[in-house]
């Protein structure tokens, strides 16, 4: 089948199976046992699962469609064209799933990956700690070897979605007598066991997606050690590359900035009258288009291999800062309508932009701060000295 024929087949299928009320919306679900789908969203999700399109590039035996990189890209393009949202998102498919495909045993892949693809498990990340954020290798959470399992004690912070999670992938210290990078292991464990306490953190944006997690004699089976004992740092770094690469592999339906500007500012024949605002919109669109073209080039390069490179730090840096610039520009264009928190004088969309303005700032810290990304780019891409 030619690329064009495949794209047309996908478009036709999406138009027949993606309900109108979902068109142009957010991704359908993170999955898991605590977030339930109903109605049209569930019908669409189930249909996507049957096609293997929640993780189209994964092997069929793990719930994917076995698509090659080019076909996966065509699928994403078709979804964007139709306005169909991804059926599934989150750390399961963007972070731990790819990491298990690379580092997991056959048994781990068979046990965990199909559940992720079917949206049956919600995953959270146990990396940062109160004393180990950007300097992640200074983590203190201990895992003691107890024969067939590890016994974990300590805490994690900024754990996104922990209150909804079924499983956690976690970096733990298994040796305190070696250099800090060498005594870390990468383990998986279920979140529904005794000894785990989750406390959501109230944010200025009004949400509570980040949490504190406390571990008191929590068990992680030896079968869920990923990689070797005390060699988890390499696994953990690779997972972060997969996280950063997800910034340019998804499908997000966003209202274009020029469209928003024309709604709120005087325009003549579609041209914004205010020269200053027009220049801001043009500058942003040039930056956005440059990023998109660079993403496209990177996707074509990645299609020749199977793993991301340090270039993902570039996309994390530019992508998170551009996302922050985008929402700040929108709020500026909305004027006083961009400063509402509640009340019937504001539309739901306007209130959403206010919340996003406060929320997107965290994106320049989460997943590795902008400063950390600049260090990685300087050392690993540009070859500059420490």
Secondary structure, 3 states (H helix, E strand, C coil): CCHHHHHHHHHHHHHHHCCHHHCCCCCCECCCCCCCCCHHHHHHHHHHHHHCCCCCCCCHHHCCCCCCHHHHHHHHHHHHHHCCCCCECCHHHHHHHHHHHHHCCHHHHHHHHHHHHCCCCCEEEECCECCECCCHHHCCCEEEECCCEEEEEEEECCCCCHHHCCEEEEEEECCCCCCHHHCEEEEEEECCCCCEEEEECCCCCCCCCCEEEEEEEEEEEHHHEECCCCCHHHHHHHHHHHHHHHHHCCCCCCCCHHHHHHHHCCEECCEECCHHHHHHHHHHHHHHHHHHHHHHHHHHHHCCCCCCCCHHHHHHHHHHHHHHHHHHHHHHHHHHHHCCCCCCCCCHHHHHHHHHHHHHHHHHCCCCCHHHHHHHHHHHHCCCCC
